[in-house]
Amino acid sequence: ADAALLEALEAAPSLDAARVDADAPPVARVQYDGFDGPRGFRAIATRLGVMDNEKAGVPRGAYRGVVEFRRGPTTVYLAPPPDRVRAYVGGAEYDRV
């Protein structure tokens, strides 16, 4: 499952949260940076209308820091930077920044 997740994230084009609804490809990645702040998980999740809270420092519904959801015909991966996902797959603790 971890290898498939990494492969899907690396193959998905990166989009700004504002572009998810406008001509989005079938699969897209929206990157967040930390939990709070203007580029943080909470702000982007709120903008996209998905659950924006956390439990024990991990976004709810996340696997390895990645929250997958559908927006119309598009599968969206709301994810931290790829190096952080690789670290989580390797066993690193989730760091709430």
C-alpha positions as CSV (number, residue, x, y, z in Angstrom):
1,A,0.0,0.0,0.0
2,D,2.8,2.4,0.8
3,A,4.6,1.9,-2.5
4,A,1.3,2.4,-4.4
5,L,0.6,5.6,-2.4
6,L,4.1,7.0,-3.2
7,E,3.7,6.1,-6.8
8,A,0.3,7.8,-7.0
9,L,1.5,10.9,-5.3
10,E,4.6,11.2,-7.6
11,A,2.4,10.7,-10.7
12,A,-0.3,13.2,-9.7
13,P,0.2,16.7,-11.0
14,S,0.5,19.3,-8.2
15,L,-2.3,21.9,-8.2
16,D,-3.1,25.0,-6.1
17,A,-6.2,24.4,-4.0
18,A,-8.0,27.1,-6.0
19,R,-7.6,25.1,-9.2
20,V,-9.1,21.8,-8.0
21,D,-12.5,22.7,-9.4
22,A,-11.4,24.4,-12.6
23,D,-10.4,21.8,-15.3
24,A,-8.7,19.6,-12.9
25,P,-7.1,16.3,-14.2
26,P,-8.5,13.0,-13.1
27,V,-6.0,12.8,-10.3
28,A,-4.3,15.8,-8.5
29,R,-2.1,16.5,-5.6
30,V,-2.5,19.6,-3.4
31,Q,0.4,20.1,-1.1
32,Y,0.2,21.5,2.5
33,D,3.0,22.7,4.7
34,G,2.6,21.9,8.4
35,F,-0.8,22.1,10.1
36,D,-1.4,25.7,10.8
37,G,-0.6,28.8,8.7
38,P,-1.7,30.0,5.3
39,R,-0.2,26.9,3.5
40,G,-1.1,24.6,6.4
41,F,-3.4,21.6,6.3
42,R,-6.2,23.3,8.2
43,A,-6.4,26.3,5.9
44,I,-6.3,24.3,2.7
45,A,-8.7,21.6,4.0
46,T,-11.2,24.4,4.9
47,R,-10.8,25.9,1.5
48,L,-11.5,22.6,-0.1
49,G,-14.4,21.7,2.2
50,V,-12.9,18.6,3.8
51,M,-12.5,17.8,7.5
52,D,-9.9,20.1,8.8
53,N,-9.2,18.8,12.3
54,E,-6.6,16.5,13.7
55,K,-6.2,13.9,16.4
56,A,-2.9,13.3,18.1
57,G,-1.2,15.6,15.6
58,V,-2.4,13.7,12.5
59,P,-5.1,15.0,10.1
60,R,-8.2,13.0,10.5
61,G,-8.7,10.4,7.8
62,A,-5.0,10.7,6.8
63,Y,-2.8,7.8,5.9
64,R,0.9,8.7,6.1
65,G,-0.1,12.3,6.3
66,V,-2.2,12.1,3.1
67,V,-5.9,12.7,2.9
68,E,-7.5,11.3,-0.2
69,F,-10.9,12.6,-1.3
70,R,-13.0,13.0,-4.5
71,R,-14.0,16.4,-5.9
72,G,-16.4,15.7,-8.8
73,P,-14.5,13.4,-11.2
74,T,-11.1,14.2,-9.6
75,T,-9.3,12.2,-7.0
76,V,-7.4,14.7,-4.8
77,Y,-4.5,13.9,-2.6
78,L,-4.1,16.5,0.1
79,A,-0.5,15.8,1.1
80,P,2.6,17.1,2.8
81,P,5.8,17.5,0.7
82,P,6.8,14.2,-0.9
83,D,10.0,13.9,1.2
84,R,7.8,14.0,4.4
85,V,5.5,11.2,3.0
86,R,8.6,9.1,2.3
87,A,9.7,9.7,5.9
88,Y,6.3,8.7,7.3
89,V,6.4,5.5,5.1
90,G,9.9,4.9,6.6
91,G,8.5,5.1,10.2
92,A,9.0,8.8,11.1
93,E,6.6,10.3,13.6
94,Y,4.1,12.8,12.3
95,D,5.4,16.2,13.2
96,R,2.7,18.8,13.8
97,V,4.4,22.1,12.6
